[in-house]
Each structure stands twice: as structure tokens, then as C-alpha cells.
Amino acid sequence: MKKIMTTLFSSVLALSLVACGTADGNNNDETASGDGNTNDVNNNNDAVEEDYPDELVMGFVPSQDSANIADTIAPLAERLEAELGIPVTGRVMTNYTATVEAMGNNQVQIGFLPPLGYVLATERYDHIEAVLKSIRHGSSTYKAQYTVRADSDIESLEDLEGKIWALADLTSTSGYLFPAAQMMNEFGFESEQDLHSFFGNIMTVGGHDNALITVLEGDADVATTFDDARTSITDDYPEAMEELRVLGYTDEIPNDTISLTTNLPQSLFDRIIEVFLSFNDDEEMLEIMDNVYNWTGIDTATDSDYDIIRSTYEALPQD
């Protein structure tokens, strides 16, 4: 597993990264105090402004169609910009790894990272911290789901031998990590190579929606996604709920993160958290978050919430 992840990180495309510098900011909300010396007030404001970036960049991973995400994040960026008083840009990155690399290089300050992506980010960089996590339908955890065609003769995980497995990305928690760990444990595989050899082929298709479509169209036998990702494709494939069948689930997984780079000024760092949490009382923003990633709420998070991801990752037999 670690060899796979190292290769993925080293092959990130430079074009997927976004530039973001730090210079004079737009925070003019500081008020005068003390003896009213204008020069002192200006100097204090300048000191604050020098620490603020010219722009905040949000990085999103393509868990579903990138064009759909790009269309839905614009209102979120606009709202954050209005609340924070700093220009905010949302970028859909090439993949999970590109988002992590952009945060590591301070080119993305707000990252919507999946659980495994976050854990890998903290292994590689020491200035990325999960501060918030998603709520979906009242829960801060979810499961990975195995999906096959309804007319398939696959009835158990054992029946997957020799079949074609479609998944979003090898760094996807629900697409790969938890299903891989479950199957390796259940079948007693000694390495990931044994797991990969169990299947006829493994296809990485760039999104949970794409994985399901690949199965629906008969080009793969099983897809692993978050539950229930079928609802994300019903607009284009209304037959999906009937023609795709859930084979099974993994154990519970902590939900996705909103992670920040810790080299932001503390006042801005805290304000970003405050603004996101305020969306819980704003139906319009909750609808936007639901459209982006099927989030129905936002909760606070700590790094230790993702220890189960670390232990699952570390427990995978190494090649």
C-alpha cells in the first residue's frame, strides 16, 4: 500500500496545482483603541494585513463528475468571500493526491479531503489539520458499498474472483481502502498483490459515479463506493436504483473532512471554522453542500477521529 501511495504522490501533475501568494490582505475591520494615535492604528492594521493571503483557494477532489462539482461550488466560494472579506476561489483538482500536494505547497488553504486522503496528507506534511467533518443524514460516519448489476449472478464476495472491479481511485477510502482491507482479512491474502490477482482486472475510473456507470453499462462487475452513491447518477440514469444491486457493506468509516493549512493567521483560521459551522442554520448553504458532496450538515473534527483510518491503512499486508 505505501509503495502505491508513494508512486501516486510523486506523479502529481503540476498543472493541477494553483498559485496563491501572501501579501497585503483586505481585512480592514480592525478598530482603533488606546490613545487614538492614527499612525499606531495604521501600523497595527498593516501588521494584521501582511499576514493575510490575497486569496483563499478551496480544493475539491473529484468524487463525482468534475464538471458537476465545478458548477455547484461557485455559490459556496461567493458566500465564503462575503463572510471572510477575502477573495475565495474553488478549484476541482485532478485527483486526491493533487489536492494534498497543493495544500502541502500552500497553494490550497481549504481542502475537502476524504479520510484516507487526509491521513496521507498528515503523513507527508505537518501543516494540514482536519477541523470539520461532514454529516450525512444525521451521521458522522458512513460505509463503503459493493454494487453489482441486479441481474448479476454475484451473490457474495467470494463470487468476485476473476471479476472486474471498478473504483474511483486507489486513495479513496470507500472506493479502495476499506473494501481492500475487508477482503484481505476475509480471504487471508498476504499482500495487496494477492488481492489484485484475485480479480480479473481493477479499473480506476476517477469518480464514484463513474464506477457505478461502468458496472451499469456492463464494463465492470462490481463497484465500490460510498453508500448509497447510486442516487448521484439517477438524473442521468433513472434506472440505476433498479438495475444496480447492493452486494454488501464494510465497517463504519469517519466522514470526509474540511482541512485547513495551519500556517493561516489564527484569527482567519478560527473565522473559517465559524463560517462553515454557521451553514448548519442556513438552508441555502446546506443545499449547496448537499449538491457538492451530499453533506446534510457540518460538525467539528479532530485529528484523532481518523485514527481508525491510520490503523486500517497500517494493517494492510505490505508487498
DOGUKOL-801740 format. One record per residue: residue number from 1; x, y, z of N, C-alpha, C, O in turn. Coordinates in steps of 0.05 Angstrom, whole numbers, always signed. Layout:
  resi    n_xx    n_yy    n_zz   ca_xx   ca_yy   ca_zz    c_xx    c_yy    c_zz    o_xx    o_yy    o_zz
   NUM       X       Y       Z       X       Y       Z       X       Y       Z       X       Y       Z
...
END
This chain:
  resi    n_xx    n_yy    n_zz   ca_xx   ca_yy   ca_zz    c_xx    c_yy    c_zz    o_xx    o_yy    o_zz
     1     +17     -24      +0      +0      +0      +0     +17     +25      +0     +12     +43     -16
     2     +37     +26     +17     +54     +50     +19     +69     +55      -7     +73     +78     -15
     3     +77     +33     -21     +91     +36     -46     +72     +49     -66     +80     +66     -82
     4     +47     +40     -67     +27     +51     -85     +23     +81     -80     +23     +97     -98
     5     +20     +88     -54     +16    +116     -47     +39    +134     -54     +36    +156     -64
     6     +64    +124     -50     +87    +139     -56     +88    +145     -86     +95    +167     -94
     7     +81    +125    -102     +81    +129    -131     +60    +150    -139     +65    +167    -156
     8     +37    +148    -127     +16    +167    -133     +24    +195    -127     +20    +213    -143
     9     +36    +200    -103     +44    +226     -96     +65    +237    -115     +65    +261    -122
    10     +84    +221    -123    +106    +230    -139     +98    +237    -167    +113    +250    -182
    11     +74    +227    -176     +66    +231    -204     +45    +253    -207     +31    +254    -228
    12     +42    +270    -187     +22    +291    -188     +28    +310    -211     +51    +318    -215
    13      +8    +318    -226     +13    +337    -248     +15    +365    -238      -2    +374    -222
    14     +35    +380    -247     +39    +407    -238     +16    +425    -247     +10    +445    -233
    15      +3    +418    -269     -19    +435    -279     -43    +435    -261     -60    +452    -263
    16     -45    +415    -242     -68    +413    -225     -65    +431    -200     -83    +433    -184
    17     -41    +443    -197     -37    +459    -173     -44    +488    -179     -43    +497    -202
    18     -52    +503    -158     -60    +530    -162     -42    +549    -146     -34    +543    -123
    19     -35    +572    -158     -17    +590    -144     -33    +608    -125     -55    +617    -132
    20     -23    +613    -102     -35    +631     -83     -14    +643     -65      -1    +628     -50
    21     -10    +669     -66     +11    +682     -51      +0    +695     -26     -24    +694     -21
    22     +18    +707     -10     +10    +723     +13     +22    +750     +10     +46    +754      +4
    23      +6    +770     +16     +15    +798     +14      -6    +814     +29     -18    +805     +49
    24     -10    +839     +20     -30    +856     +33     -58    +845     +29     -66    +840      +7
    25     -72    +841     +52     -99    +829     +50    -120    +851     +49    -114    +874     +46
    26    -145    +842     +53    -168    +860     +51    -182    +864     +77    -204    +874     +77
    27    -170    +856     +99    -183    +857    +125    -179    +885    +137    -158    +892    +147
    28    -201    +901    +135    -200    +929    +145    -219    +932    +169    -227    +955    +174
    29    -225    +910    +183    -245    +912    +204    -233    +919    +231    -248    +922    +250
    30    -207    +921    +234    -195    +927    +259    -202    +956    +267    -201    +974    +249
    31    -209    +961    +292    -217    +988    +301    -196    +999    +319    -181    +984    +331
    32    -195   +1026    +320    -175   +1040    +337    -181   +1036    +366    -204   +1033    +374
    33    -160   +1036    +383    -163   +1035    +412    -140   +1049    +425    -121   +1057    +411
    34    -141   +1053    +450    -119   +1066    +465    -120   +1096    +461    -141   +1108    +464
    35     -96   +1108    +455     -95   +1137    +456    -103   +1150    +429    -102   +1174    +426
    36    -112   +1134    +410    -122   +1145    +385    -101   +1154    +366    -107   +1169    +347
    37     -76   +1146    +370     -54   +1153    +352     -59   +1140    +325     -58   +1116    +322
    38     -64   +1156    +304     -70   +1146    +277     -48   +1129    +266     -53   +1108    +254
    39     -23   +1138    +270      +0   +1122    +259      +1   +1095    +272      +7   +1075    +258
    40      -4   +1093    +299      -3   +1068    +312     -25   +1049    +302     -20   +1025    +298
    41     -49   +1061    +297     -71   +1044    +287     -64   +1033    +259     -68   +1010    +254
    42     -53   +1051    +242     -46   +1042    +215     -25   +1021    +216     -26   +1001    +200
    43      -5   +1024    +233     +16   +1004    +235      +5    +978    +244     +13    +957    +234
    44     -13    +978    +264     -25    +953    +274     -41    +940    +252     -39    +915    +248
    45     -57    +955    +237     -72    +944    +215     -54    +932    +194     -60    +910    +183
    46     -32    +946    +187     -14    +936    +167      -2    +909    +176      +2    +891    +160
    47      +4    +907    +202     +16    +882    +212      -4    +859    +209      +4    +837    +202
    48     -30    +865    +214     -50    +844    +211     -53    +837    +182     -53    +813    +175
    49     -55    +857    +164     -59    +852    +136     -36    +837    +123     -41    +820    +105
    50     -12    +842    +132     +11    +828    +120      +9    +798    +123     +21    +783    +107
    51      -5    +789    +144      -7    +760    +150     -29    +747    +134     -29    +722    +132
    52     -47    +762    +122     -69    +751    +108     -63    +746     +79     -49    +762     +66
    53     -72    +723     +68     -67    +718     +39     -84    +736     +21    -105    +746     +30
    54     -74    +741      -3     -90    +756     -22    -116    +741     -29    -136    +753     -36
    55    -114    +715     -28    -136    +698     -37    -136    +672     -21    -115    +662     -14
    56    -159    +661     -16    -162    +634      -6    -171    +615     -28    -189    +622     -43
    57    -158    +592     -30    -165    +573     -50    -176    +548     -37    -163    +536     -19
    58    -199    +539     -45    -211    +514     -36    -205    +492     -56    -209    +496     -80
    59    -195    +469     -48    -190    +447     -66    -210    +424     -61    -215    +416     -39
    60    -222    +415     -83    -243    +394     -82    -233    +370     -98    -221    +373    -119
    61    -237    +346     -87    -230    +322    -101    -253    +313    -118    -276    +317    -110
    62    -248    +300    -141    -270    +293    -159    -283    +266    -152    -279    +246    -165
    63    -299    +266    -130    -312    +241    -122    -335    +235    -141    -344    +212    -142
    64    -344    +255    -156    -363    +250    -178    -355    +268    -201    -333    +278    -201
    65    -372    +271    -221    -365    +286    -245    -354    +314    -238    -367    +330    -225
    66    -329    +319    -248    -316    +344    -242    -332    +369    -251    -332    +389    -237
    67    -345    +367    -274    -360    +390    -284    -383    +396    -265    -389    +419    -261
    68    -396    +375    -254    -418    +380    -236    -409    +394    -211    -422    +412    -200
    69    -386    +385    -200    -375    +397    -176    -368    +426    -182    -374    +444    -165
    70    -355    +432    -204    -347    +459    -211    -371    +477    -212    -369    +500    -204
    71    -393    +468    -223    -417    +484    -225    -429    +491    -198    -441    +512    -194
    72    -427    +473    -179    -440    +476    -153    -423    +490    -132    -434    +500    -112
    73    -397    +492    -135    -380    +504    -114    -379    +534    -116    -370    +548     -98
    74    -387    +546    -139    -385    +575    -143    -401    +590    -121    -390    +609    -110
    75    -426    +583    -115    -441    +597     -94    -428    +594     -66    -429    +612     -50
    76    -415    +571     -61    -401    +567     -36    -377    +587     -34    -373    +599     -13
    77    -361    +589     -55    -339    +607     -55    -348    +636     -52    -336    +652     -37
    78    -370    +643     -65    -381    +671     -63    -389    +677     -34    -384    +699     -24
    79    -402    +658     -21    -411    +662      +7    -388    +665     +26    -388    +682     +43
    80    -368    +648     +23    -344    +649     +40    -330    +676     +36    -321    +688     +55
    81    -328    +685     +11    -315    +710      +5    -330    +733     +19    -317    +751     +30
    82    -356    +733     +18    -372    +754     +31    -369    +753     +61    -367    +775     +74
    83    -367    +730     +73    -365    +727    +102    -336    +734    +112    -333    +745    +133
    84    -316    +726     +96    -289    +729    +105    -276    +755     +96    -256    +764    +108
    85    -287    +768     +76    -275    +793     +66    -249    +788     +50    -233    +807     +47
    86    -245    +764     +40    -221    +757     +24    -231    +742      +0    -249    +725      +2
    87    -220    +747     -24    -227    +732     -48    -224    +702     -43    -203    +693     -32
    88    -244    +686     -51    -243    +658     -47    -248    +644     -74    -267    +651     -88
    89    -231    +625     -82    -234    +611    -107    -237    +581    -101    -222    +570     -84
    90    -255    +568    -114    -257    +539    -112    -246    +525    -136    -252    +533    -159
    91    -229    +505    -133    -217    +490    -155    -222    +460    -152    -218    +449    -130
    92    -231    +448    -173    -233    +419    -174    -207    +408    -183    -198    +413    -206
    93    -194    +393    -166    -167    +383    -172    -168    +358    -189    -189    +346    -193
    94    -145    +350    -199    -143    +326    -216    -151    +301    -201    -165    +284    -212
    95    -142    +298    -176    -148    +274    -160    -142    +281    -131    -135    +303    -124
    96    -145    +260    -114    -140    +264     -85    -111    +274     -81    -106    +292     -65
    97     -92    +261     -94     -64    +267     -90     -58    +296     -97     -42    +309     -83
    98     -69    +306    -119     -64    +333    -127     -74    +353    -106     -61    +374    -102
    99     -96    +347     -93    -106    +364     -72     -87    +366     -48     -81    +387     -38
   100     -77    +342     -40     -58    +341     -18     -33    +356     -25     -23    +372      -9
   101     -22    +352     -49      +2    +366     -57      -1    +396     -58     +17    +411     -50
   102     -25    +405     -67     -30    +433     -68     -31    +445     -40     -22    +468     -36
   103     -43    +431     -21     -43    +440      +6     -15    +440     +18      -7    +458     +33
   104      +0    +419     +12     +27    +417     +23     +45    +439     +13     +63    +447     +27
   105     +39    +449     -11     +55    +471     -22     +42    +498     -18     +49    +518     -31
   106     +22    +499      +0      +8    +524      +7      -5    +538     -16      -8    +562     -17
   107     -13    +522     -36     -28    +533     -59     -58    +528     -56     -73    +540     -72
   108     -66    +512     -38     -94    +509     -30     -94    +510      +1     -78    +497     +14
   109    -112    +527     +12    -113    +531     +41    -136    +516     +54    -135    +510     +78
   110    -157    +510     +39    -180    +496     +49    -184    +471     +31    -190    +473      +8
   111    -181    +448     +43    -182    +423     +28    -206    +406     +36    -208    +399     +60
   112    -222    +398     +18    -244    +379     +23    -232    +351     +18    -234    +341      -4
   113    -220    +340     +39    -205    +316     +36    -221    +292     +47    -233    +294     +69
   114    -220    +270     +33    -232    +245     +43    -215    +234     +66    -192    +243     +69
   115    -225    +215     +82    -210    +206    +105    -182    +196     +99    -162    +204    +112
   116    -178    +178     +79    -152    +168     +73    -134    +190     +61    -111    +192     +67
   117    -146    +207     +44    -131    +229     +33    -120    +247     +56     -97    +257     +54
   118    -136    +251     +76    -127    +268     +99    -104    +254    +114     -84    +267    +120
   119    -107    +228    +119     -86    +214    +134     -60    +214    +118     -39    +219    +130
   120     -61    +210     +92     -37    +211     +76     -25    +239     +76      -1    +242     +75
   121     -43    +259     +76     -33    +287     +77     -17    +292    +102      +4    +305    +101
   122     -27    +282    +125     -13    +287    +151     +13    +272    +153     +31    +280    +168
   123     +15    +249    +138     +40    +234    +138     +61    +250    +122     +85    +248    +128
   124     +52    +264    +102     +71    +278     +84     +77    +306     +93     +99    +316     +89
   125     +58    +319    +106     +61    +347    +113     +52    +351    +142     +33    +337    +151
   126     +64    +370    +156     +57    +375    +184     +40    +400    +188     +36    +408    +211
   127     +30    +412    +167     +15    +437    +170     -13    +434    +158     -25    +454    +150
   128     -24    +410    +158     -51    +405    +149     -67    +392    +172     -58    +373    +184
   129     -90    +404    +178    -105    +395    +201    -135    +393    +194    -147    +412    +183
   130    -147    +371    +202    -176    +367    +199    -190    +383    +221    -185    +379    +245
   131    -207    +402    +213    -221    +418    +233    -251    +414    +233    -265    +419    +253
   132    -262    +404    +211    -290    +399    +208    -294    +373    +193    -276    +363    +179
   133    -318    +361    +196    -324    +337    +182    -354    +338    +173    -370    +353    +185
   134    -360    +323    +154    -387    +323    +143    -406    +307    +160    -399    +288    +173
   135    -431    +316    +159    -454    +300    +170    -471    +292    +146    -478    +309    +129
   136    -477    +267    +144    -496    +258    +123    -519    +244    +137    -516    +223    +149
   137    -542    +256    +134    -567    +245    +145    -564    +238    +174    -572    +217    +184
   138    -553    +257    +189    -551    +255    +218    -528    +239    +228    -525    +236    +253
   139    -510    +229    +211    -488    +212    +220    -461    +224    +211    -459    +235    +189
   140    -441    +221    +228    -414    +230    +221    -397    +207    +211    -373    +209    +207
   141    -410    +183    +206    -396    +161    +194    -412    +150    +171    -436    +156    +168
   142    -399    +134    +154    -413    +122    +131    -400     +94    +126    -381     +87    +140
   143    -409     +80    +106    -398     +55     +99    -391     +55     +69    -401     +70     +53
   144    -372     +37     +62    -367     +32     +34    -387     +11     +25    -395      -7     +40
   145    -394     +13      +0    -415      -4     -11    -405     -19     -36    -392      -7     -53
   146    -411     -45     -37    -405     -61     -61    -431     -62     -77    -452     -69     -67
   147    -429     -55    -103    -452     -54    -120    -447     -70    -145    -426     -68    -158
   148    -467     -87    -152    -466    -103    -177    -492     -98    -192    -510     -86    -182
   149    -493    -108    -216    -518    -107    -232    -539    -125    -219    -532    -146    -208
   150    -564    -116    -220    -585    -131    -208    -588    -159    -220    -596    -178    -207
   151    -581    -162    -246    -584    -187    -259    -558    -204    -258    -556    -225    -271
   152    -539    -195    -242    -514    -209    -239    -517    -235    -222    -535    -236    -205
   153    -501    -255    -227    -501    -279    -211    -483    -277    -187    -479    -297    -173
   154    -471    -254    -182    -454    -250    -159    -471    -247    -134    -488    -229    -133
   155    -466    -264    -115    -483    -264     -90    -466    -260     -65    -477    -255     -44
   156    -440    -261     -67    -422    -258     -44    -395    -247     -53    -390    -246     -77
   157    -379    -240     -34    -352    -230     -40    -336    -252     -54    -319    -246     -71
   158    -340    -277     -46    -325    -299     -58    -330    -301     -88    -313    -309    -103
   159    -354    -293     -96    -362    -294    -125    -347    -273    -141    -349    -273    -166
   160    -332    -255    -128    -318    -234    -143    -292    -244    -156    -280    -230    -171
   161    -284    -268    -149    -259    -279    -160    -260    -279    -191    -279    -289    -203
   162    -239    -267    -203    -237    -266    -232    -254    -244    -245    -254    -241    -269
   163    -269    -228    -228    -286    -207    -239    -271    -181    -242    -248    -178    -234
   164    -285    -162    -255    -273    -135    -259    -284    -116    -238    -308    -113    -235
   165    -265    -103    -224    -272     -85    -202    -267     -56    -211    -245     -49    -220
   166    -288     -40    -209    -286     -11    -216    -287      +6    -191    -304      +2    -174
   167    -268     +24    -189    -267     +42    -165    -257     +69    -174    -245     +73    -195
   168    -262     +88    -156    -256    +116    -163    -226    +121    -165    -216    +132    -185
   169    -211    +112    -144    -183    +120    -141    -171    +102    -120    -184     +94    -101
   170    -146     +95    -123    -132     +78    -103    -128     +92     -76    -122     +79     -56
   171    -132    +119     -75    -130    +133     -50    -158    +140     -39    -160    +156     -20
   172    -178    +127     -50    -206    +131     -40    -211    +113     -16    -205     +89     -17
   173    -221    +124      +6    -226    +108     +30    -247     +87     +25    -243     +64     +31
   174    -270     +96     +15    -292     +77     +10    -289     +62     -17    -299     +40     -20
   175    -275     +75     -36    -271     +62     -62    -251     +40     -61    -253     +20     -75
   176    -230     +43     -43    -209     +23     -43    -201     +14     -15    -202     -10      -9
   177    -193     +32      +3    -180     +24     +28    -197      +4     +44    -188     -18     +51
   178    -222     +12     +51    -238      -6     +68    -247     -32     +54    -246     -53     +67
   179    -255     -31     +29    -261     -56     +15    -236     -74     +13    -238     -98     +17
   180    -213     -62      +7    -189     -78      +5    -182     -91     +31    -175    -115     +32
   181    -183     -75     +53    -177     -86     +79    -196    -109     +87    -188    -129     +98
   182    -222    -105     +81    -242    -125     +87    -237    -151     +72    -237    -173     +84
   183    -232    -149     +46    -227    -173     +30    -201    -187     +37    -200    -212     +37
   184    -180    -171     +43    -155    -184     +51    -157    -199     +77    -145    -220     +80
   185    -173    -187     +96    -177    -201    +121    -194    -226    +118    -189    -247    +129
   186    -216    -223    +102    -234    -245     +99    -222    -269     +84    -227    -292     +91
   187    -206    -263     +64    -194    -284     +47    -166    -292     +55    -154    -310     +44
   188    -155    -278     +75    -128    -285     +85    -106    -279     +65     -85    -292     +66
   189    -109    -259     +48     -88    -252     +30     -64    -241     +45     -67    -227     +65
   190     -40    -248     +35     -16    -239     +49      -5    -213     +38     +13    -202     +50
   191     -14    -204     +16      -5    -179      +4     -26    -167     -13     -46    -180     -21
   192     -23    -142     -20     -42    -129     -39     -41    -142     -66     -60    -143     -81
   193     -17    -152     -74     -14    -166     -99     -33    -190    -100     -45    -196    -121
   194     -35    -204     -78     -54    -227     -76     -82    -218     -81     -97    -230     -96
   195     -89    -195     -69    -116    -184     -73    -121    -177    -102    -141    -184    -113
   196    -102    -163    -114    -105    -154    -141    -106    -178    -160    -120    -177    -181
   197     -92    -199    -154     -92    -223    -171    -118    -238    -168    -125    -254    -186
   198    -133    -234    -146    -159    -247    -142    -179    -237    -163    -196    -253    -172
   199    -176    -212    -172    -194    -201    -192    -183    -205    -220    -158    -207    -224
   200    -201    -206    -240    -192    -207    -267    -179    -181    -276    -160    -181    -292
   201    -190    -159    -265    -178    -132    -272    -189    -112    -251    -211    -116    -240
   202    -173     -91    -246    -182     -70    -229    -180     -44    -245    -159     -37    -255
   203    -202     -30    -247    -204      -5    -263    -207     +19    -244    -226     +20    -228
   204    -189     +39    -246    -193     +64    -232    -205     +83    -252    -193     +89    -273
   205    -229     +94    -245    -245    +109    -265    -250    +138    -257    -264    +152    -272
   206    -238    +147    -235    -238    +176    -229    -262    +187    -214    -263    +211    -211
   207    -280    +171    -206    -303    +181    -191    -322    +158    -183    -323    +138    -197
   208    -336    +162    -161    -355    +141    -152    -378    +138    -172    -387    +116    -177
   209    -386    +160    -184    -407    +159    -204    -398    +143    -228    -412    +126    -239
   210    -373    +148    -237    -362    +133    -259    -360    +103    -254    -364     +87    -272
   211    -353     +96    -229    -351     +68    -222    -378     +54    -225    -380     +32    -236
   212    -399     +67    -216    -426     +55    -218    -435     +54    -247    -447     +34    -255
   213    -429     +75    -262    -437     +75    -291    -422     +53    -306    -434     +40    -323
   214    -397     +48    -298    -382     +27    -311    -395      -1    -307    -396     -17    -325
   215    -405      -5    -283    -419     -30    -277    -446     -30    -291    -454     -51    -303
   216    -461      -8    -290    -487      -7    -302    -486     -13    -332    -504     -26    -343
   217    -465      -3    -345    -462      -7    -373    -449     -34    -381    -444     -39    -404
   218    -442     -50    -360    -432     -77    -365    -402     -79    -370    -393    -100    -379
   219    -388     -57    -365    -359     -58    -369    -343     -66    -345    -318     -69    -346
   220    -356     -69    -322    -344     -80    -297    -365     -95    -283    -389     -92    -288
   221    -356    -112    -264    -375    -130    -250    -383    -119    -223    -405    -124    -213
   222    -366    -104    -210    -371     -93    -183    -359     -66    -181    -337     -61    -191
   223    -372     -48    -167    -362     -22    -160    -362     -19    -130    -380     -28    -116
   224    -342      -5    -119    -341      +1     -91    -342     +32     -88    -326     +46    -101
   225    -361     +41     -72    -367     +70     -70    -376     +76     -42    -378     +58     -25
   226    -381    +102     -36    -395    +109     -12    -424     +99     -14    -433     +95     -36
   227    -438     +97      +8    -466     +89      +7    -484    +114      +7    -477    +133     +21
   228    -506    +115      -6    -513     +99     -30    -507    +117     -54    -523    +135     -60
   229    -485    +113     -66    -476    +130     -88    -494    +128    -113    -492    +144    -131
   230    -511    +108    -113    -529    +105    -136    -547    +130    -140    -554    +137    -163
   231    -553    +143    -118    -571    +167    -120    -557    +190    -135    -571    +208    -145
   232    -530    +189    -137    -516    +211    -151    -518    +209    -181    -510    +228    -195
   233    -527    +187    -192    -528    +184    -221    -557    +181    -231    -561    +176    -255
   234    -577    +183    -214    -605    +177    -223    -615    +199    -242    -633    +193    -258
   235    -604    +223    -241    -613    +244    -260    -607    +235    -289    -624    +238    -307
   236    -584    +224    -293    -576    +215    -320    -583    +186    -325    -586    +177    -348
   237    -585    +170    -303    -591    +142    -306    -613    +135    -286    -608    +123    -265
   238    -638    +142    -293    -660    +137    -274    -665    +108    -268    -678    +101    -248
   239    -654     +90    -284    -657     +62    -279    -637     +51    -258    -638     +27    -251
   240    -619     +68    -249    -597     +58    -232    -606     +44    -207    -595     +23    -200
   241    -626     +55    -193    -635     +43    -168    -646     +15    -172    -644      -2    -154
   242    -658     +10    -195    -670     -17    -200    -650     -36    -213    -650     -60    -207
   243    -632     -25    -230    -614     -43    -245    -587     -47    -231    -572     -64    -240
   244    -582     -33    -209    -558     -37    -193    -566     -48    -166    -584     -37    -153
   245    -553     -68    -156    -560     -82    -131    -536     -80    -111    -513     -83    -119
   246    -543     -74     -86    -523     -73     -65    -515    -101     -56    -532    -116     -47
   247    -490    -108     -59    -480    -134     -51    -473    -135     -21    -478    -155      -8
   248    -463    -113     -11    -455    -113     +18    -442     -87     +25    -439     -69      +9
   249    -433     -85     +51    -421     -61     +61    -396     -68     +78    -393     -91     +86
   250    -380     -48     +82    -357     -50    +100    -365     -40    +128    -388     -33    +133
   251    -345     -39    +146    -349     -27    +172    -352      +4    +169    -348     +14    +147
   252    -359     +17    +191    -364     +46    +190    -337     +61    +185    -316     +52    +194
   253    -340     +83    +171    -317    +100    +164    -323    +128    +173    -345    +138    +168
   254    -304    +143    +185    -310    +171    +192    -313    +187    +166    -300    +183    +146
   255    -331    +207    +167    -337    +222    +144    -314    +240    +134    -294    +243    +148
   256    -318    +252    +110    -298    +269     +98    -292    +294    +115    -308    +301    +133
   257    -270    +306    +110    -260    +329    +125    -262    +355    +110    -262    +355     +85
   258    -263    +376    +125    -253    +402    +115    -228    +407    +130    -228    +411    +154
   259    -206    +407    +116    -179    +410    +128    -168    +437    +120    -172    +447     +98
   260    -153    +449    +139    -140    +475    +134    -110    +473    +137    -100    +456    +151
   261     -96    +491    +124     -67    +494    +128     -63    +510    +153     -75    +532    +156
   262     -47    +501    +171     -44    +514    +198     -27    +539    +197     -23    +552    +218
   263     -15    +545    +174      +1    +570    +172     -16    +594    +166      -5    +616    +161
   264     -43    +591    +165     -60    +614    +164     -60    +630    +190     -55    +617    +211
   265     -64    +656    +190     -66    +671    +215     -88    +658    +232    -109    +650    +222
   266     -84    +657    +258    -103    +644    +276    -131    +656    +274    -150    +641    +275
   267    -132    +682    +272    -158    +695    +271    -174    +686    +246    -198    +682    +247
   268    -160    +684    +224    -172    +675    +199    -179    +645    +200    -200    +637    +192
   269    -161    +630    +211    -165    +601    +215    -191    +596    +231    -208    +580    +223
   270    -194    +610    +253    -218    +607    +270    -243    +617    +256    -264    +605    +259
   271    -240    +639    +241    -264    +650    +228    -274    +631    +206    -298    +629    +202
   272    -256    +618    +192    -265    +599    +171    -282    +577    +184    -303    +569    +173
   273    -273    +566    +207    -288    +546    +221    -315    +556    +229    -335    +543    +225
   274    -315    +580    +240    -340    +592    +249    -360    +596    +226    -384    +590    +229
   275    -351    +605    +203    -368    +609    +180    -380    +582    +170    -404    +581    +165
   276    -363    +562    +167    -373    +536    +158    -394    +525    +178    -415    +515    +169
   277    -389    +527    +204    -409    +517    +223    -435    +532    +222    -456    +521    +228
   278    -434    +558    +215    -458    +574    +212    -476    +564    +190    -500    +570    +190
   279    -466    +549    +171    -482    +538    +149    -503    +519    +160    -523    +514    +146
   280    -498    +507    +183    -518    +488    +194    -545    +502    +199    -566    +488    +200
   281    -545    +528    +201    -570    +543    +206    -579    +558    +181    -596    +576    +182
   282    -568    +550    +158    -574    +564    +133    -582    +544    +112    -565    +529    +101
   283    -608    +542    +106    -619    +522     +88    -606    +524     +60    -601    +504     +47
   284    -602    +549     +51    -590    +553     +24    -562    +540     +23    -555    +527      +3
   285    -545    +545     +44    -518    +535     +43    -518    +504     +47    -501    +491     +35
   286    -536    +494     +63    -538    +465     +66    -545    +451     +40    -535    +430     +33
   287    -563    +464     +24    -570    +453      -2    -545    +453     -20    -542    +434     -36
   288    -529    +474     -19    -505    +475     -35    -486    +453     -27    -475    +439     -44
   289    -482    +450      -1    -464    +429      +8    -474    +401      +1    -458    +383      -6
   290    -500    +398      +1    -512    +373      -7    -507    +368     -37    -502    +345     -45
   291    -510    +389     -53    -505    +386     -82    -476    +380     -88    -470    +365    -107
   292    -458    +391     -72    -429    +386     -77    -421    +358     -70    -410    +344     -86
   293    -426    +350     -45    -416    +325     -35    -437    +309     -19    -429    +291      -3
   294    -463    +315     -22    -484    +301      -7    -481    +305     +23    -488    +287     +38
   295    -471    +328     +32    -469    +334     +60    -496    +346     +69    -507    +363     +55
   296    -506    +338     +92    -530    +349    +104    -524    +365    +129    -543    +376    +141
   297    -499    +367    +136    -491    +383    +160    -461    +382    +163    -447    +368    +148
   298    -451    +399    +181    -422    +401    +186    -417    +400    +216    -432    +412    +232
   299    -397    +385    +225    -391    +382    +253    -361    +388    +257    -346    +387    +237
   300    -353    +393    +281    -324    +396    +287    -310    +369    +285    -322    +348    +288
   301    -284    +370    +280    -268    +346    +277    -241    +350    +290    -232    +373    +294
   302    -229    +328    +298    -201    +328    +308    -185    +307    +293    -197    +289    +281
   303    -159    +310    +294    -142    +291    +281    -147    +262    +290    -145    +243    +274
   304    -152    +258    +316    -156    +231    +327    -180    +217    +316    -183    +193    +318
   305    -199    +232    +305    -223    +220    +293    -215    +201    +270    -230    +183    +263
   306    -191    +205    +259    -183    +190    +236    -162    +169    +242    -148    +158    +224
   307    -159    +163    +268    -140    +141    +276    -149    +114    +265    -132     +97    +259
   308    -175    +110    +262    -185     +84    +251    -176     +81    +222    -171     +59    +213
   309    -173    +103    +208    -163    +102    +180    -134     +95    +181    -124     +78    +165
   310    -119    +107    +199     -90    +101    +202     -86     +71    +208     -69     +58    +195
   311    -101     +61    +227     -97     +33    +235    -105     +14    +213     -92      -7    +209
   312    -126     +20    +198    -134      +3    +175    -112      +4    +154    -106     -17    +142
   313    -102     +27    +148     -81     +30    +128     -56     +15    +136     -44      +1    +120
   314     -48     +18    +161     -23      +5    +171     -26     -25    +172      -6     -39    +170
   315     -51     -35    +176     -55     -64    +179     -55     -79    +152     -53    -103    +152
   316     -56     -64    +130     -55     -78    +104     -28     -91    +101      -7     -78    +104
   317     -27    -117     +94      -1    -130     +89     +14    -116     +67      +2    -109     +47
   318     +40    -112     +71     +56     -98     +52     +68    -117     +31     +75    -140     +38
   319     +70    -108      +6     +82    -125     -15    +112    -127     -11    +126    -140     -26
END
